[in-house]
Amino acid sequence: MLTGPVEDPVVGGTMVELLDTIFDRLGYCYEFMARYDMVGGKRFPNGSWNGLMGLVHRNELNMSGLGLVMSHDRFLAVDISEYLYLDESSAAYVRPVVGSHVDGFLRPYTFRMWMVILAMVFVTMMSISLIRLGYNYLIRSFKMNDSPSDTEDFQRQELLRVTKDSAMWTVYTLLAQSTPKALRGDSIRLVSCLWLFGCLILASVYRSNLKAMLILPRVSVAFNSLEELVETGLPVWVATSSVLHNAAADSPDDTSLGKLKHVLYSVARPSNVSWGVSDLVAGKHVYAGPKTSLVPILHSTFSQRGHCVIYIMSEGFLKTAMLNFIFPKGSPLKRKIDPIIVRLREAGILDRMYRRGVHNATECLRPLTSRPSNDARTLDLGDFYGVFLVFFGGMTLAALAFVVEVSIG
């Protein structure tokens, strides 16, 4: 990580600690060569290279000061060290804003559970209706003479009345409203008691879950995979002549990686990383590259601002890439440095160095569905928009029903 003036930058980060460890062991002194327009390097048709690869390939540098992602062309052009880390490509973007769930009143139960509740209402209503109709039929069957209750019109009206009373009683008790009348009959009371007990459980669970669902924030992620990224059409910045940039340029158009090249923002733009990071934080583009390079950005932005401002998508691509130091062909440094890298890697010291160098990124690497910050979230007006919508919608429907009844009646 480079900070300070371009002419005399301050070099920091995990690689500095690793290089200090290696060269202290060898008894060597070393010097950095930093250029803000530096790129990884791409091979040209005449066999020459640009960027960092070109400097090492032409023996202008003894080795790279950071681990580079290896490709087949790079492997053939230079000598590489033992791998430092196994990495993958990913993308970072501005962290989404926390919002409210308008449908929060529906979230205490899943759609499947709502269907189960609807089926329970229907079964209870039909059970009460059938029991009441059965009682009335038994009473009429004991009568010896014809009466108005035997007419077809009376039976139809009785069916409508019983069904209406049963439906209203079932719904009233579920919504914890007072019922217009108590249902009579031992069998009906048994069914009613079972339904009342079920309503108590459903209402208690709903109320407790409703509070949690209203407090739970809504996080709308722009993308979480390469396929989703290319579908968004967001501009993507990739370091020019990097492995990812070259892989996207050489991929077929019908692949996700091939579609990425159509949204690359790095063409005819500055190639330095500091420019890419500053506009990433400003929300002007997506930043794509090795994940081990994206995590330090999370660390530095969290250290500066005290909260997470960007996120990294959870699904990587171009997986199992190796990060290696590169040397000119035949360099004696490779034979001296490789055993040290192996011992540091197998002892877990490399991973410890990396995690210690990006410890503030831990908070920003948590899933976006979890609590986004350490501050307790308070409810605002937006959390109740869904409840208000149901209330005003119900009042509107009731008013329309009343007007229709008055007009027809």
N, C-alpha and C positions, 0 to 999 in steps of 0.2 A: 504494500500500500504506500503510495507516494503522496506526500503532503508538502506544503511550502512552495517556494518559487520554482519555476521551471529550470532556471539555471543551476540551482543548488537544492534539489528536493531532499526531504527527510524520508528515508526508507524505513518502513516498519512492517510488522506482520509476522506470521508464523515462519515464513521462509527465512527471515533474518535470523531467528533463533536456531533454525536447523543448520544454516550455513555456518553460524558461529560455532555450533557444536562440532560440525565436521572438521572445519579448518583449525579449531583449537586442538583437536585430536591429531591432525596432521602436522601442526606447527607452522601453518602457512598464514600469511596475511592476504586479504583479498580486497578488491575495489569494485564498486558497482558502476555500471554504465547505464544511465537512465535516459530514455528519450520518450517524450509524451506522444509522439506519432508512431511509436513502435507497434508492429503487428506481429502475429505469430509467424507467418511466412507461407508463401505459396510458390510452387515450382512452376517456372516458365518453360515453354517448349524448347528453348536452347539449353536447358539444364540448370540455369541459375535460379537463385532464390532471393526473395526479398525479406524484409523484416528481421526478426531475431534469428530465424533459420539461416538467412543469408550471411549474417555476421559470423555465426558459428561455422557455417560451411566454408567461408573464406578465411577461416583462422584469425579473424579479427577479435574474437573472444575465446577465452579458454573453456568456458562452459556457460550455460544459461543460469540465471539467478533464480529461476522459478521452474516448477514442473510444467511441462507442455504435454498436451494431449497428443498421443501418438497416432499417426496414420501410416499407411504402407509406404508412401513416398518419403515421408520424414525418416522412417526407419532405415530406408536404403541410403539416404543422403548423409546421415551422421551416425555417430555412436550414441547409444542411450544407456543411462544408468539403470540399476535395479529400480523397479517401480516404487514410487512413494505412496501413492494412494490409487485405489480403484474408484473411478468416478463415473458420472453420467451427465448428460446435458439436461438442462431444465430452463425455465423462464420465470422471471419476476415481474411484478406489476404493482401499481399502487394498491394498498390494502383497501378493501371495500368498506364503505361506510355502514355502520350499524343502523338498522332501521327497525320498524315495528311490524308485527304480524297482524295484518288486517283481519285475517281469518283465525285469530287467536281463540275465539270462542268455540271453534270447531276442533281445535287441536288436542284437547284433553283425551279424545278417543280417536282411534284410527277409523278410516272409512269402513273397514270390515266390522268394527265394533258398532258403528252407527247403524249398519244394516242389521246387526243382531238385535239391537234395541228396537228398531222398527218392527222386526219380526216378532219380538216379545210383546209389543203393544198390540199387534194384530191378533196374535194367539190369545192374549188375555181378553181382548174385546170380544172375539168370537166365542170364547168359552163362556163368558158371562151371558152373552146374548142367547146362546143355545140352551143354557140351563134355565134362563127365565122363560124362553119360548116353550121349553119342555114342561115347566110347571103349569103354564097357561093351557097347554094342550091337555094335560092330565085333568085339570079342573073342568074343562069343557067336555071331556069324554064322560064324566060322571053325571052330566045333566041329562034328564030324561026327555025334555021337550026342546023344540027349536027356540032360539032366542036371537036377538040381533048379533050376538057374538059369533054365531055360526055363519054369517054372511061373508062372502069373499072380500067385500070392501072393508069390513071391520078387521078381518085378519091381516089385510095389507097395511092398514093404519097401525095395527098393533106391532107388526114387524118393524115398521119404520120407527115407531116410538121406542121400542125396546133396543133396537140397534143404536139409535141416537143417544139414549141414556147411557148405554154401556160404553160407547165410544167416548162420550164426554167425561164420564167418571174415570175411565182409564187414563185419558190425557191429563185431566185435572190433577190427579194424584201424582202423575209423573212430574208435572211442573210445579208441584207443591202449592197448588191453589185449592181454595175451599170448594167442596163439591155441593151441587144443588140438592142432592138427596142421598140418603143412605140406602144401599142395596140390601134387600131382605132375602132370607133363605139360608139354611145352614151350608149348603153346597156352595152358594155364591159367596158367603162369608169366608169359606176356606180358600177359594180362589183369590178373593180380595186380600186376605191376609198375606198370601204368598206374593201377590203383586206389590203390596205396600212395603213388604220387607225388601223386595228387589229394588223398588224405587228409592228406599233409604240408602242402600248400598251404592246405586248408580249416582245419586245426587251427592253423596259424601265424597266419592272418588272424583266426580266431575269438579266440584268446588275446589278441592285440594290441587288437582292437576291444572285447573284454570289459572290459578295464581302463578304457577311455575311457567305455564305456556305464555302468559302475558309478559312476564319478566324476561323470558328467554329472547335474546335479540335475533333479528333476521339479518343474515349475512348473504348478500348476493354476489357470488364469485363470478368474475368475468370469464374465466377459463380455469380448468384444472388438469388439462392434458393437451398434448400437441394437436390432436384432432379438433378440440374445442377452440384452441388458439387460432388456427388458420381459418376457422369459420367466423370468428369475430371480425376479421378484417382490420384489427388494430395494427398500427405500425410497429415493427419489431426491429430493434437495433442489435446487430451482431458484429463483433470485432472483425474487420476486414481481414481476409486471408487466414482466418482461424479454421480449424478443422470443421466446425459446424457450418461456417459460411461456405467452405468448399464443398462439403457434403450436400448442402441444400442446392447449390448451383448445379451439381452433377446428377441430382436425383430426377427421375421421371416426373412429369407434371401431374400424373394421376395419383401420386403418393402424397401422404401428409407432409413429408419432408420436402417434396418437390413443390407443394403449394406454399411452403414457407418462404421460398425465394421471391414470391410475388409480393410479399408484405415486408420484405427486409428494408429497413430504414438506413442501413449502413452504406448503401451505394451512393457515391458522390457526397458523402458526409464525412465529418472528421472521424478518424478511426481510433482516437485515444479513448481509453477506458473512462477517464475522469469526466469527459463530456457525456458519455453514455450513461454514467451513474447519475450525474446531476439532472439530466432530463428524465431519467427514470423516476427519481424522487419527485420531480415536478409533475409527473403524470403525463408526459408528452409521448412516451412510447414504452413498449415492452422491452425488457433486457433479457436476451437469451445467451447462454454460455454454460461452461462447466458449473456444476452445483457447488463445488468447493470454492469457486470464485464468487458465487452469489451469496453464500452464507456470510462471508465477511462484510458484505454491504448491509445485510440485516444488522450485524453486530455494530457497525460504525454508526448507522442512522439511529439505532436504539440508544447508543451511548451518548449521542449528541442531543437527542430530543426527549429521551425518557419514555418513549412509547414507540410502538411498531407503526411504520408508515408504508411498508411494502410487504408483500408475501411471495412465496415461491410455490408454484403449482406442485401438487402432490405426486403426479405421475411424470417420471422422467422419460427420456428417450436417448438413443445412441448409448445404450448402457454398457457397462463394464469396459470403459475406456481407461487406459493407464496414463498416469501422470509421471513423467520421467524428466530428469535432467538430461540435457543433450551436450555432446562434446564433439569436437572435430574428429574425423576418422583417424584412428591410431593414437588418440590422446592417452598419455600415461595416467592422467587423473582418474580415468574410469576405473582402472584396476585398484587404485587406492581408496576411492570413495565407495565403491559398491559394497565391500564388506561392512563398512560402517552403517550404510543404509539398511542392510539386511538385519544387523543386530538391533538397530533402533526400531525397525518396523516390527520384528518378531517379539521384542520386549514390550511393545505397546507404547513406546515413547513418542513415536510419530503421531499416533492418534491423540495422545495426551497433549502434545504441543498444539495440535490443531484445535482441539476442544477448548483448551485454555485460552487460545487466541481469539475465539469467537464465542466466549461464554455468554455474552449479552444477547446472542441470537436465539438462545433457547426459548425465550418467551415468544418470539415471532415465528418459531417453527411449530408451535402447537397448532392442532387442527382449527380451522376457522369457525367450526361449529361450536367450539368450546367458548368459555367466557373470554371476550377479547381483551380485557384489561383487568388490573387489580382493583379498580374502582367499582363499587356497588352500583348497579344500574337501577335508576329510579324510573317509575312509569311516567309516561308523558301522554299528551292528548291523543297522539297517533295510535297508541295501544288500544284505545277504546273506539276507534272508528268502526270496526266491525260490529261491536255491540250496539253502537248508535244506529248503524245501518239497519240492523235487525229490528230495533225498536221503532224507528221511524217508518220502516217498511211495513211492519205489522200495524201501526196506527193508520197508515194510508190505506191498507187493504181493509181494515175494519171500517174506516169512514166510507170507502166506496161500497162495501157491503151494506152499510146502513142506508146510504142514499138509494141503492138499488131496491132494498126492501120497502122503503117508504114510497118509491115511485111505483113499484108493482103492486104493493099492498093497497 
